[in-house]
Amino acid sequence: MSTPIILTIKVVRAEMKQDADFFGKMDPFCVLNHEQGNEYRTNTKDEAGKTPRWNQKFEFKAYLEDSITFSVYDEDTMQNEYLGSSTREVSELID
């Protein structure tokens, strides 16, 4: 395993093809799951619909070969609705 780095990730926005809510707009939030067991959650963007903007930063220790899964959900009263996800290796996120 490589040397750990301090990784700062900024969750900027999402673009979704369709709205999951029939009445009103979606209230999306994003969850980052780091394979080391850490989970981070953005704020919920009320009535943001298909194009939420979070602009939230998260900082944690990671290795270049670690993976991070970004999952987007629609916050609902009864149960949050899964909208989609993407998994990337830390090495892909470094410029």
SULNOR-V489337 format. One record per residue. N is the residue number from 1. RES is the residue in three letters. D_LAST is the distance of its C-alpha to the last C-alpha in Angstrom with 1 decimal. Layout:
BEGIN
[[N	RES	D_LAST] [N	RES	D_LAST]]
END
This chain:
BEGIN
[[1	MET	20.3] [2	SER	17.5] [3	THR	17.3] [4	PRO	16.3] [5	ILE	13.5] [6	ILE	13.8] [7	LEU	11.5] [8	THR	11.7] [9	ILE	11.7] [10	LYS	13.1] [11	VAL	15.4] [12	VAL	16.1] [13	ARG	18.6] [14	ALA	20.2] [15	GLU	22.3] [16	MET	25.2] [17	LYS	27.8] [18	GLN	30.9] [19	ASP	32.2] [20	ALA	33.5] [21	ASP	36.2] [22	PHE	39.4] [23	PHE	40.5] [24	GLY	38.1] [25	LYS	34.3] [26	MET	32.0] [27	ASP	30.8] [28	PRO	27.3] [29	PHE	25.2] [30	CYS	22.1] [31	VAL	22.1] [32	LEU	19.2] [33	ASN	20.6] [34	HIS	18.8] [35	GLU	20.6] [36	GLN	21.7] [37	GLY	24.1] [38	ASN	22.5] [39	GLU	22.8] [40	TYR	21.6] [41	ARG	23.2] [42	THR	22.6] [43	ASN	25.7] [44	THR	27.9] [45	LYS	27.9] [46	ASP	31.6] [47	GLU	32.7] [48	ALA	29.1] [49	GLY	30.0] [50	LYS	27.5] [51	THR	24.8] [52	PRO	24.1] [53	ARG	21.7] [54	TRP	20.9] [55	ASN	18.3] [56	GLN	18.5] [57	LYS	16.2] [58	PHE	16.6] [59	GLU	15.9] [60	PHE	16.9] [61	LYS	16.8] [62	ALA	15.2] [63	TYR	14.8] [64	LEU	12.1] [65	GLU	14.9] [66	ASP	15.9] [67	SER	16.0] [68	ILE	16.0] [69	THR	18.4] [70	PHE	18.4] [71	SER	22.1] [72	VAL	23.8] [73	TYR	27.4] [74	ASP	30.2] [75	GLU	32.1] [76	ASP	35.8] [77	THR	38.9] [78	MET	40.0] [79	GLN	36.9] [80	ASN	33.2] [81	GLU	32.4] [82	TYR	29.4] [83	LEU	27.7] [84	GLY	24.8] [85	SER	21.8] [86	SER	18.6] [87	THR	17.2] [88	ARG	13.7] [89	GLU	12.7] [90	VAL	10.4] [91	SER	8.7] [92	GLU	8.0] [93	LEU	6.5] [94	ILE	3.8] [95	ASP	0.0]]
END
